[in-house]
Amino acid sequence: MFNSRLMTSYFPVLKSRASEDWKTMSAEKNTKQRSLSLKRPLTPKKQIIQSKQDTPPKVTEKSESVQEVVDLISDSEDEGTPPKRQNVTLPREAPVYIEDEEDLDLFRTPKTRDSPQVSQNTTQSSDDFKQTVSPVNLSSQSAESIVCNVSPSDMIWVSPKTPSKSPKTPSKSPSTPSSRPKYFSPTKKRSITKKSPVKRKLSLPFSSSQGSSSENKPDDKTFFLLDIVQKFLGTESLKCLLDEESQTLLNHFVFLENVGMRLVCRLYWYQHRWYNADEVVKITVVDDLQEIIKSLVDCGFIILSKSEGKSIMELDEYLKILKKPVIDEICKKLKIKITNKKSAIESLKSFCKQAPISNFFTKEKTTNRTRVMDLLQSTAGICYKLSDLARTTLNSLYVLMYLGMDFNIIREKKLELMLLHDKTKAETFPVSKDMVVDNASVVFQDKDEFYRYLQAYRLYEDYVIKSDENDANESCAAIIRQAYKLYQEIDDKQMQRYQSLPVWLRRYTAALAYIKIMADGVQVLKRLNSDEHLFAIEILDLLISQTKFRTHKKALWYVEKSLILQRYLKNCEKSARVLIEGFESDMPEQLKDALRPRARLLANQKNIELDETLRDDLRRWAATHEILEASLPCAHIKKQPMDNLNMRGKLKFKEHTPNGKAILSVENACLLHYISNGDFTHGEHWEGSIAVTIFTLLFFDIIYTPPRGVTGVFLTPYQRYPLDMFCESFYTNRKEAIDERLRFIEEGTLEDVLEMMKKCWDERPESELSDIRRKSQGMEWESVSQVTSCLSPRGAAALCGRLARNYAYCHSGFPDLTLWNIHTNKVKFLEVKSDSDKPSIKQLQWLQYLLDNGIDAGFCYVGAKTTRCKARASDPDNLP
């Protein structure tokens, strides 16, 4: 039943509660409106600093006429209760940063200005405000709610935290093909992408202040040139090797300003062509270009494009230095339509050959060349080039002062790079800089002899360049005939002078340069007609008859002569007699081994007319001291190689390795086979690197110390080897020291040998250019010491003895693989061959020498048909 009395008492209570709810809602609405008013305008982006539990404060920036609100909400207060406000205007100062720390001060007020702004409601200073607002501990559970009025200019800016790692730049999609051209590298046996030229940093200012700071001291490249000029002028024995003009020019060079020296040095190493004023300024920063150029012209270092008012430059030289926009502008003036620079050059050359329309009226026979040359001359301005005298003088100076160094470095213009690498210890040389070395005066006795050497080697360079070109056999043949003629023109006095030099210094004679051209040219003459074949025989007769130059090649010359007589001139009898003549000569027996395969082939060939007596003589000489491949131990590994459709490069084998399937070379497939069988614990494809490394470690001091009483072994500190290293004189010049060291190694203990090797390994820098292989070349000390331990001192002495007695011949041909077992101290050297490979004479000699000295060695044939070759041992079970 409805109770009206209860209803009468209930409605006042309900009304009272509704009134309270309405007041609360009004307060929330006002607060919400105030918050919305604070959020306008929406741009720029605002920031709000709000403290939450267990989270660092977040600071947000506001735009103009916006107040900053800091709410510290307490759990003990109702959410609808309006917070108590304190209006404070912060002074305008430098930005304040809030750090993320455990105890965080909300505000670090900067130093107050002289006239700080204070709001009307509060005159409290910043210091008072800091006392009122205590630091907030983020770990506490309660906080106060504070609202601060902050003017837009007094914002607290928060610097964003710099990330510890920079964001990665998105890389180019790997599927996108490269637009740069590629070329096939015969050395690396793969396609190489051509490197883009390094762009000059145009952002760097080229001001006169920068140039003036570097003018006080020459740069490294200029210093290198200045150093050898001063050494040359200070050595009387060298000054007589250059003519008077060159000496005068070098005397002027010393007194040039540093900027002038730098310009001469750059022009020499740069491309030999004309340079305009803008390019000269780019080469070297100079305040007064005309003054520097005038001094260089007066001294004879530089020539100008204008001489007596006329230009000495040709059309091609102008077109080479002008950029495409300039050439386009010239073509536009001449009303020539073009598409690119190449077409523009061709159009200009064609336009020069055409007759102008004025010839129709003047009846003259002229062309447009004069008009074009005038345009090019006015556009390019005065150009500069290094004079021929300066270039010839500097070239002769570099050859003279760096004699003994690899000449390819100078020819390829890598000398400055080499010197910089040596200075920065990136690539050093084993010759001590403190050691007193000889100079070129021990080789050349006068300037005529030196200039004859330069002339001969310029001819050799021309031959090398021509031989690399396609269809250049006729050009090479002309150079070969010229070298043959010049060699015969050498008089007896000059030849006696050349022959009186030590063997290792004869390389710096004109006679040797001509012999190198003729010896290399035999292969070119074989590709030409029969007249050239007869000329090749004449050259080989000359080479065989002389006994002072490149005698280690004499066996190969006999073989070539025999081959040409049989194959090209169809004279088998003379071919056989040439081989017999070689066997009967005084050549060393190891050189005669190169004649034996040819003699056996000629004696057993049935389709030629050859006397039986000559056949028997050839068989007898071929069987003497012959090393047969079938007589050496071998192993056969049956594996099917991958398809080689291109028929280029070595065979590859697909193998299962612990890391999965892999494609391996024939050497690595053999290596995997032996390691997997457990016969050996380690193995590497080092070839001769291990032998020369052990030899160099044990004989380093003997190699790089000048022998007593011998001159001309070291001519410059920038030598990788002593000059007699690759001739028989290396052993004869150091016979006593080498024999004593070999006795010490053979009779000493393993600990003494390893200690000597370890000392040299640690003392020599890793960047040194010697025969000590390092980690970058796949060899570490641990491996070297283990192989030496397995060899024993006696084996190491045998290995080093053959290299020391004839390093030039024996440093190549060593077996491919080195296998060793650290538990059993067993070591093996294997020469790996595929189905169609044949060993060289040097490889057979090395295997026989190792076996004769008790060192395990042999062949390993890998392939599907390893027994097809008759020269091999056919028994697959004949394991080494």
HELIX and SHEET records of a PDB file:
HELIX    1   1 SER A    4  LEU A   38  1                                  35    
HELIX    2   2 SER A  126  THR A  132  1                                   7    
HELIX    3   3 PRO A  152  ASP A  154  5                                   3    
HELIX    4   4 SER A  208  GLU A  215  1                                   8    
HELIX    5   5 ASP A  220  LEU A  233  1                                  14    
HELIX    6   6 GLU A  236  LYS A  239  1                                   4    
HELIX    7   7 GLU A  244  VAL A  254  1                                  11    
HELIX    8   8 ASN A  258  TRP A  269  1                                  12    
HELIX    9   9 ALA A  277  ILE A  283  1                                   7    
HELIX   10  10 LEU A  289  CYS A  299  1                                  11    
HELIX   11  11 LEU A  315  ILE A  321  1                                   7    
HELIX   12  12 LYS A  324  LYS A  333  1                                  10    
HELIX   13  13 LYS A  341  LYS A  353  1                                  13    
HELIX   14  14 ASN A  359  THR A  362  1                                   4    
HELIX   15  15 ARG A  369  ALA A  380  1                                  12    
HELIX   16  16 ASP A  388  MET A  401  1                                  14    
HELIX   17  17 PHE A  407  ARG A  411  1                                   5    
HELIX   18  18 LEU A  415  LYS A  423  1                                   9    
HELIX   19  19 ALA A  440  VAL A  442  5                                   3    
HELIX   20  20 LYS A  447  SER A  467  1                                  21    
HELIX   21  21 ASN A  473  GLN A  488  1                                  16    
HELIX   22  22 ASP A  492  SER A  500  1                                   9    
HELIX   23  23 VAL A  503  TYR A  508  5                                   6    
HELIX   24  24 ALA A  510  LYS A  526  1                                  17    
HELIX   25  25 SER A  530  SER A  545  1                                  16    
HELIX   26  26 THR A  551  LYS A  553  5                                   3    
HELIX   27  27 LYS A  554  LEU A  563  1                                  10    
HELIX   28  28 ILE A  564  TYR A  568  3                                   5    
HELIX   29  29 CYS A  572  GLU A  584  1                                  13    
HELIX   30  30 GLU A  589  LYS A  592  1                                   4    
HELIX   31  31 ARG A  596  ASN A  604  1                                   9    
HELIX   32  32 GLU A  612  ALA A  623  1                                  12    
HELIX   33  33 GLU A  629  SER A  631  5                                   3    
HELIX   34  34 VAL A  666  ASN A  677  1                                  12    
HELIX   35  35 SER A  689  ILE A  703  1                                  15    
HELIX   36  36 SER A  729  ASN A  733  1                                   5    
HELIX   37  37 LYS A  735  GLU A  747  1                                  13    
HELIX   38  38 LEU A  750  GLU A  763  1                                  14    
HELIX   39  39 LYS A  775  GLN A  777  5                                   3    
HELIX   40  40 TRP A  781  ARG A  805  1                                  25    
HELIX   41  41 TYR A  807  CYS A  810  1                                   4    
HELIX   42  42 ILE A  841  ASP A  852  1                                  12    
SHEET    1   A 4 THR A  55  THR A  60  0                                        
SHEET    2   A 4 GLN A  47  LYS A  52 -1                                        
SHEET    3   A 4 GLU A  68  ASP A  71  1                                        
SHEET    4   A 4 ILE A 146  CYS A 148 -1                                        
SHEET    1   B 2 ASP A 103  LEU A 104  0                                        
SHEET    2   B 2 VAL A 136  ASN A 137 -1                                        
SHEET    1   C 2 LYS A 182  SER A 185  0                                        
SHEET    2   C 2 ARG A 190  THR A 193 -1                                        
SHEET    1   D 3 TYR A 275  ASN A 276  0                                        
SHEET    2   D 3 CYS A 383  LEU A 386 -1                                        
SHEET    3   D 3 ILE A 302  LEU A 304 -1                                        
SHEET    1   E 2 LYS A 306  SER A 307  0                                        
SHEET    2   E 2 LYS A 310  SER A 311 -1                                        
SHEET    1   F 5 CYS A 634  LYS A 638  0                                        
SHEET    2   F 5 ALA A 857  GLY A 863  1                                        
SHEET    3   F 5 LYS A 826  LYS A 833  1                                        
SHEET    4   F 5 LEU A 817  ASN A 821 -1                                        
SHEET    5   F 5 HIS A 682  HIS A 685 -1                                        
SHEET    1   G 2 LYS A 652  THR A 657  0                                        
SHEET    2   G 2 GLY A 660  SER A 665 -1                                        
END                                                                             
